[in-house]
Amino acid sequence: MKLVDLRPRLGILTDEVSTHMDAALAWIANKGLARVELRTVDGKNVMEVPLDQLEELAAQISRLGLTVSCLASPVFKCALSPSRQVAAGDTFGQAEEGVEAHFAKLDQAFRLAKVLGTNRIRIFSFWREDNPEDYFDEIVRHLKRAAERAAQAGMLLLLENEPACNGGFAAEVAAYARAVDSAGLKVLWDPGNEAYGGREAFPAGYGHVRDVLAHVHLKDAVHINGQGVCVPIGQGNVDYVQQLQALRRDGYEGDFTMEPHVVPEGGTAADGVELSLQGLEQIAIAMRTHEAPLAARRQDTLQVQVYEERGQMGRAAGDMVADQMRRLLSEQREVRIVFAAAPSQNELLHTLTEADGIDWSRVTAFHMDEYIGLAPDAPQRFSRYLRDRLFDIVQPGRVHYIGAENAALIEAECLRYAELLCEAPLDIVCFGIGENGHLAFNDPPVADFHDPMLVKPVALDEACRRQQVNDGCFATFADVPTHALTLTIPALLSARYMYGAVPGLRKRAALEQTLYGPIASACPASALRTHECCILFADAEASSSSSPIDELDSAGNVHTTQMEEEVL
């Protein structure tokens, strides 16, 4: 995920930027955000703003290309009874009033929300009692009444976890929402509030609300000596990489509203928001680079990461390659990289085409195999595949293609390509694994872990040729060439770093043999377990259900029985 992916659903409470609405809206629009929430207008609580003034404001918001995601009302920030001493929190200009007065505010909130073009209204759960559980039934009764009104009005109430209220934490607001059991009320999840109150936001807090939430606020906090302190997003106790990954994985499609509560020393509220935007950018990069795998393991020296679905796997692999390329380019003049050409590599290659900060003019590219005898313009040629999907897009400084169209010149071509490979050490190899366990076209009958050659001609075995039909590269088995040129196993393993993408059910048997069978030419990919810096990315379909890498419970969690688990 990039921050640009989040921006269509990302907004902010306007008074977090400035108490002056014109300045706040201009700043928000300039930053490319899409949503706003209204809590105050020019220093006045939004509930006190006349409808005609709000109509003008709604038009101004629309002209700037913004939309209102939620009315941030103070409804039910009040005591259940004036006779008891209770906690209190921010009121943003609201006078203390009783419960019935707040029901009148709720009706007003419906009118204001309609003017603003939203059906979502943030509410609370009354100032916190000494023992909130003693008043659970009373609170639920009030919330049910409110939810019924909201449903009748076509509105959705969003109950925020606010430490100063009875629903101060995730478990409490989730319990209220489930007890109310109404389409008119869901949870507004604020991980930062959970951290501010000294609780774990993720995974503990999120686990309570994941199935009842409909809106998310973004802030971050630390808890020091019994006190909560807000900090820029990404600098506190909320694990936002994992939290946002979980929201995406769980299918959350709602909005995100920033509420940083940070004003840096000597700066402005807008400066604090800017710090949180920068933090979100870094979180988005981390999410792209480290998409949360279902499992991360090591088999011998080979690192293995299993992802829920193919797209995640390909993005994670591509991002890892891009990160390594950027690092190497910061340290040396050029990067020399070998690419595989197969449908299994589509997502990895696409991710590389979108990667920022890579000087492709300093990249020398190779590919690892090619059919013998295909016409130069044949669409099945691997050189054509890589030109179309990568090379013509990113324009590497040098691309060395294998010339295998003339069978009479194969020996000379092997020598020529080997000389190119030997000009300098290889930095990276991007590989796939065949259905027969091959690496490049090193099929089991011809694979040699100690091959003296770097490039050689080979006969393709039947399983390899059938895979080309299964992949949709050829219409029939008879159409598939019988011979090819390939980089050998020693040539591939000579690279400093190796990254592989292995998706799909048809790769399951080969992957299991790669990981758990003997290291032998009967499964050429098993040689990967001897490489010191190799990471294999697989999806859940490719990961065997009977092997220890992929024992999934009903919640989608992976349990390991035979290998040491690595904590990411």
CORMO-V537701 format. One record per residue. N is the residue number from 1. SS is DSSP state (alpha for helix, beta for strand, coil for the rest). Layout:
[[N,SS] [N,SS]]
This chain:
[[1,coil] [2,coil] [3,alpha] [4,alpha] [5,alpha] [6,alpha] [7,alpha] [8,coil] [9,coil] [10,beta] [11,beta] [12,beta] [13,beta] [14,alpha] [15,alpha] [16,alpha] [17,coil] [18,coil] [19,coil] [20,coil] [21,alpha] [22,alpha] [23,alpha] [24,alpha] [25,alpha] [26,alpha] [27,alpha] [28,alpha] [29,alpha] [30,alpha] [31,coil] [32,coil] [33,coil] [34,coil] [35,beta] [36,beta] [37,beta] [38,beta] [39,coil] [40,beta] [41,beta] [42,coil] [43,coil] [44,beta] [45,beta] [46,alpha] [47,alpha] [48,alpha] [49,coil] [50,coil] [51,alpha] [52,alpha] [53,alpha] [54,alpha] [55,alpha] [56,alpha] [57,alpha] [58,alpha] [59,alpha] [60,alpha] [61,alpha] [62,alpha] [63,alpha] [64,coil] [65,coil] [66,coil] [67,beta] [68,beta] [69,beta] [70,beta] [71,beta] [72,coil] [73,coil] [74,coil] [75,coil] [76,coil] [77,coil] [78,coil] [79,coil] [80,coil] [81,coil] [82,coil] [83,coil] [84,coil] [85,coil] [86,coil] [87,coil] [88,coil] [89,coil] [90,coil] [91,coil] [92,coil] [93,coil] [94,coil] [95,coil] [96,coil] [97,coil] [98,coil] [99,alpha] [100,alpha] [101,alpha] [102,alpha] [103,alpha] [104,alpha] [105,alpha] [106,alpha] [107,alpha] [108,alpha] [109,alpha] [110,alpha] [111,alpha] [112,alpha] [113,alpha] [114,alpha] [115,alpha] [116,alpha] [117,coil] [118,coil] [119,coil] [120,beta] [121,beta] [122,beta] [123,beta] [124,coil] [125,coil] [126,coil] [127,beta] [128,coil] [129,coil] [130,coil] [131,coil] [132,alpha] [133,alpha] [134,alpha] [135,alpha] [136,alpha] [137,alpha] [138,alpha] [139,alpha] [140,alpha] [141,alpha] [142,alpha] [143,alpha] [144,alpha] [145,alpha] [146,alpha] [147,alpha] [148,alpha] [149,alpha] [150,alpha] [151,alpha] [152,alpha] [153,alpha] [154,coil] [155,coil] [156,beta] [157,beta] [158,beta] [159,beta] [160,beta] [161,coil] [162,coil] [163,coil] [164,coil] [165,beta] [166,coil] [167,coil] [168,coil] [169,coil] [170,alpha] [171,alpha] [172,alpha] [173,alpha] [174,alpha] [175,alpha] [176,alpha] [177,alpha] [178,alpha] [179,alpha] [180,alpha] [181,coil] [182,coil] [183,coil] [184,coil] [185,beta] [186,beta] [187,beta] [188,beta] [189,beta] [190,beta] [191,alpha] [192,alpha] [193,alpha] [194,alpha] [195,alpha] [196,alpha] [197,coil] [198,coil] [199,coil] [200,coil] [201,alpha] [202,alpha] [203,alpha] [204,alpha] [205,alpha] [206,alpha] [207,alpha] [208,alpha] [209,alpha] [210,coil] [211,coil] [212,coil] [213,beta] [214,beta] [215,beta] [216,beta] [217,beta] [218,beta] [219,coil] [220,beta] [221,beta] [222,beta] [223,beta] [224,beta] [225,coil] [226,coil] [227,beta] [228,beta] [229,beta] [230,beta] [231,beta] [232,coil] [233,coil] [234,coil] [235,coil] [236,coil] [237,coil] [238,coil] [239,coil] [240,alpha] [241,alpha] [242,alpha] [243,alpha] [244,alpha] [245,alpha] [246,alpha] [247,alpha] [248,alpha] [249,alpha] [250,coil] [251,coil] [252,coil] [253,coil] [254,coil] [255,coil] [256,beta] [257,beta] [258,beta] [259,coil] [260,coil] [261,coil] [262,coil] [263,coil] [264,coil] [265,coil] [266,coil] [267,coil] [268,coil] [269,alpha] [270,alpha] [271,alpha] [272,alpha] [273,alpha] [274,alpha] [275,alpha] [276,alpha] [277,alpha] [278,alpha] [279,alpha] [280,alpha] [281,alpha] [282,alpha] [283,alpha] [284,alpha] [285,alpha] [286,alpha] [287,alpha] [288,alpha] [289,alpha] [290,coil] [291,coil] [292,coil] [293,coil] [294,coil] [295,beta] [296,beta] [297,beta] [298,beta] [299,beta] [300,coil] [301,coil] [302,beta] [303,beta] [304,beta] [305,beta] [306,beta] [307,beta] [308,coil] [309,coil] [310,alpha] [311,alpha] [312,alpha] [313,alpha] [314,alpha] [315,alpha] [316,alpha] [317,alpha] [318,alpha] [319,alpha] [320,alpha] [321,alpha] [322,alpha] [323,alpha] [324,alpha] [325,alpha] [326,alpha] [327,alpha] [328,alpha] [329,alpha] [330,coil] [331,coil] [332,coil] [333,coil] [334,coil] [335,beta] [336,beta] [337,beta] [338,beta] [339,beta] [340,coil] [341,coil] [342,coil] [343,alpha] [344,alpha] [345,alpha] [346,alpha] [347,alpha] [348,alpha] [349,alpha] [350,alpha] [351,alpha] [352,alpha] [353,alpha] [354,alpha] [355,coil] [356,coil] [357,coil] [358,coil] [359,coil] [360,alpha] [361,alpha] [362,alpha] [363,beta] [364,beta] [365,beta] [366,beta] [367,beta] [368,coil] [369,beta] [370,beta] [371,beta] [372,coil] [373,coil] [374,coil] [375,coil] [376,coil] [377,coil] [378,coil] [379,coil] [380,coil] [381,coil] [382,alpha] [383,alpha] [384,alpha] [385,alpha] [386,alpha] [387,alpha] [388,alpha] [389,alpha] [390,alpha] [391,alpha] [392,alpha] [393,alpha] [394,alpha] [395,coil] [396,coil] [397,coil] [398,beta] [399,beta] [400,beta] [401,coil] [402,coil] [403,coil] [404,coil] [405,coil] [406,coil] [407,alpha] [408,alpha] [409,alpha] [410,alpha] [411,alpha] [412,alpha] [413,alpha] [414,alpha] [415,alpha] [416,alpha] [417,alpha] [418,alpha] [419,alpha] [420,alpha] [421,alpha] [422,coil] [423,coil] [424,coil] [425,coil] [426,coil] [427,coil] [428,beta] [429,beta] [430,beta] [431,beta] [432,coil] [433,coil] [434,coil] [435,coil] [436,coil] [437,coil] [438,coil] [439,beta] [440,coil] [441,coil] [442,beta] [443,coil] [444,coil] [445,coil] [446,coil] [447,coil] [448,coil] [449,coil] [450,coil] [451,coil] [452,coil] [453,coil] [454,coil] [455,beta] [456,beta] [457,beta] [458,beta] [459,beta] [460,coil] [461,coil] [462,alpha] [463,alpha] [464,alpha] [465,alpha] [466,alpha] [467,alpha] [468,alpha] [469,alpha] [470,alpha] [471,coil] [472,coil] [473,coil] [474,coil] [475,coil] [476,coil] [477,alpha] [478,alpha] [479,alpha] [480,coil] [481,coil] [482,coil] [483,beta] [484,beta] [485,beta] [486,beta] [487,beta] [488,coil] [489,alpha] [490,alpha] [491,alpha] [492,alpha] [493,alpha] [494,coil] [495,coil] [496,coil] [497,beta] [498,beta] [499,beta] [500,beta] [501,beta] [502,beta] [503,coil] [504,coil] [505,alpha] [506,alpha] [507,alpha] [508,alpha] [509,alpha] [510,alpha] [511,alpha] [512,alpha] [513,alpha] [514,alpha] [515,alpha] [516,alpha] [517,coil] [518,coil] [519,coil] [520,coil] [521,alpha] [522,alpha] [523,alpha] [524,alpha] [525,alpha] [526,alpha] [527,alpha] [528,alpha] [529,alpha] [530,alpha] [531,coil] [532,coil] [533,coil] [534,beta] [535,beta] [536,beta] [537,beta] [538,beta] [539,beta] [540,coil] [541,coil] [542,coil] [543,coil] [544,coil] [545,coil] [546,coil] [547,coil] [548,alpha] [549,alpha] [550,alpha] [551,beta] [552,beta] [553,coil] [554,coil] [555,coil] [556,coil] [557,coil] [558,beta] [559,beta] [560,coil] [561,coil] [562,coil] [563,coil] [564,coil] [565,coil] [566,coil] [567,coil] [568,coil]]
